Structure formats: C-alpha cells, structure tokens
Amino acid sequence: MNSTTIPHQNPSLFNKSQSSLAGALQGCIGSLDGACLEKLLLHCASALDNNDVTLAQQVMWVLNNLASSNGDPNQRLTSWFLRALISRASRVCPNATNFHGSSNLERRLMSVTELAGYVDLIPWHRFGFCSSNSVIFKAIEGHQKVHILDFSITHCMQWPTLIDAIAKRPEGPPSLRISVPSWRPQVPPLLNVSSEEVGQRLANFAKFRDVPFEFHVIEDLNYDMFLSQLSPSTLQITDDEALVVNCQNWLRYLHDDEQTNKGVISSRDIFLDRVKDLNPCIVTIVDEDCDLGNSSTLTSRIATCFNYLWIPFDALETFLPKDSRQRLDYEADIGHKIENIIGFEGNQRIERLESCNKFSQRMENSGFMSVPFSEETIKEVKSLLDEHASGWGMKKEEHDMLVLTWKGHNSVYATSWVIVPPPHMDTRIHE
C-alpha cells in the first residue's frame, strides 16, 4: 500500500492503549515521516532481540501496511528494512513471518554499459574516482612505469579516466600495469563478465590512447592465500615503478577486531601492514562515512543505517520517476546491503563499515600519514558535482579528507596516504 496513515484493518491491535505496540505508535497516527518509520523499525528489532514474537508480528504488520517500494524515499527505504527484519525473524522465530511478500532478494547482474550507467546516476562512486585519480596522477609524475593494485567493488570503472589523463602527459604516458585480486571478501558481483574480460576492455582502450598497458589478475582462493600474494616478489614489483594502492569501498569487508584462540586480531591492520611492506608511493582510501562495526547492536545498526542510507533514496527521488528501472535496480543493490547489515550476525555479516575518523586513526596507527588534496583536485571534484543535483556538496575535514555530502549529511569520504618517513628523511610530500 501507499497509505500515509496507519490503517485500522486490525482494531484488536489497539485495544490496550498502554500496550507495547501503542507505545511504538504514539505520535505516528495521522502522519508518516522518517522518524516515525525508524521508531517502528527499532521497536520491531527490540522485540526480536527480546524474543517477543507477538509484538514483533504486530509491528511488522503495521510496517507492512506503511512501507512501499513505490512510495516516497522513507517508505521505499523502510520496505527494504522490513524485508531484512522478516529474513532475520524467519531464522530466529520461523512462525513469526506470516506476511505478504518475499524476503528472498535476487540480484541482477549488469552488463558493462549498465554498470557505467549505475555508477553515473549519483556521484557516490564518481566522487571517489575523481578525487583518487587526481591524487594518483600527481603522485606518478615523472615515473615511466606505474603499477596499480586495485582493491575495489566497481570492476575497474575508475581507470578509463586515468588512462585518458596520462595519455595526455606532455612527456608521454608511462607504461601502466593494473593488478586486481580474484578473491573478493564475500562481496556479490555487480557485473556479468569476468575480470579477464574487464581487463581486455581496458587494454583495448589503453591501446586506442597509445598507453602501454598490462592487466593482471592475482589468482587466489581464500583470504590467507590472498594475503600471501601481497609481496613484492609475487606481484613482481620493480624498483623503477611507482606503486599505487587503491582501495574503493573494499576495506569494509575485512572484519575488524575478532577474538580467536590466538587472541584478538584485525584483518584490516594485517592488510595495512602488508600494504606498508610493499612501499607504495601513494595509498588512496575511499569508503562510506558510516559506523557499523563489530560492537554495534541490532537497534543501533538500524538507527545508523536508516539515517545514512536515506541519502541515496532521497537523492534518486530528485530526478528519477518512482517506477524507473534504473532507480529500482539501484535501490535493490542497497537492499542487499541492508539485508546483510540487519539480517545477519557474526561472520555472516560482511558489511562492517568504519567511520572516516576511525579509519583515519587506524591508518595513522599503522604508520601512514595523510596527504592534503590540492586545490586542483578540489576544483575537479566540484566540477563533477556540478553535473549532479544541487543537493550534493563537498567539505574538507580533519585528516586531510574530502567528504561528499547530500543536503549537509556526510556520505562518502576520500583520503590519500603515504608511509611516514624516517626522521632523517625529507618529510615534504606532494603539494
């Protein structure tokens, strides 16, 4: 339904004015806004945590009548949260989910052209591409060989722009090698073609732009094997090439601190130590500015996630019809993220975002120092944002980071890093 008021099709739910459901509904009758829907979602999560099947069913029934995949942004977002809660409830209390609709989310793989359109819809990914490419272009000045280790979830969509830029260098383009891991940390793919085919497409474009190019897939079967591949010898890193490590929306999938029989370990810190050993000339980190770490409870994740993921739903509302295929696909992709954040715990929950401030502190603790973005980079990013809706903006924050905003709310951050030099070395870096 697209109703904007709570329907009274089941009056027995309201017989006890002091019931838990009545408390959840207080202030919501006659209106429907994000705060109201968030409140109901939190009550449902609390009921599930307390094994209160009856209350969980009642709140889900109300949400089922309010949420709509074709409604306003808050209703559309809520519909995905409801599906995630139903999925969770089906495992916790299987008899509690007698609702219409399915909680099984099918992901449609995209063609290369469709993925390009997906990336171009809002600047969620392009912001990171633009800021990182500008920093990389500056860092590799004067180098005739460049090797990029690309850890990202967007299947190399970032690199045609960089290839085009280095093709125009006055001194001529460097030879470019891009290496990508075949191991992906449980991240469902977006693309219906293999990494090898993506590499061939990049090679064809580089040839067209007269840029010497190699593409390499790091073959691995699991995370331990993947880590073992991160060595100068295995990656064939030579002294005369500039090494770039590029991480776009990828590090969130490495689990943070975990208790094992060997003590507390952090996959993220281990990865950063391996990166440091490679001695890169620049490390770029782009991710979503949201905190969904190991310690967060279900209710806190819902509150954080609802107020954060409202951003793309609201942004898409500004320029796409409610039944747009592109819009529905984009929202479904976010729905898969919500399904994992809300529906799962332990190792099954792979979405573990870390806020920009927390991750920047992690980088500093690992021996990296941030690199300020140049005014030229800032101008390039602003020019990019001018192509999108007026609600998008950018601001600079501590740790020399750039942050993409929507109506003043932080969405995506971009940072760049170099290894802290020994005290006797010149500490001046790229200006």
Buried (B, 14 or more C-beta within 10 A) or exposed (E): EEEBEBEEEEEEBBEEEEBBBEEBBEEBEEEBEBEBBBBBBBBBBBBBEEEBBEBBBBBBBBBBBBBBBEBBBBBBBBBBBBBBBBBBBBEBBEEBBEBEEEBEBEEEEBEBEBBEBBBBBBBBBBBBBBBBBBBBBBBBEEBBBBBBBBBBBBBBBBBBBBBBBBBEBEEEBBBBBBBBBBBBBEEBBBBEBEBEEBBEBBBEBBEEBEBBBBBBBBEBEEBEBBBEBBEEEEBEBEEEBBBBBBBBBBBBBBBBEEEEEEEEBBBBBBBBBBBBEBEBBBBBBBBBBBBBBBEBEBBBBBBBBBBBBBBBBBBBBBEBEBEBEBBBBBBBBBBBBBBBBBBBEEEEBBBBBBBBBEBBEBBBEBEBBBBBBBEEBBEBBEEBBEEBBEBBBBEEBEBBBBBBBBBEBBBBBBBBBBBBEEEEEEEEBBE
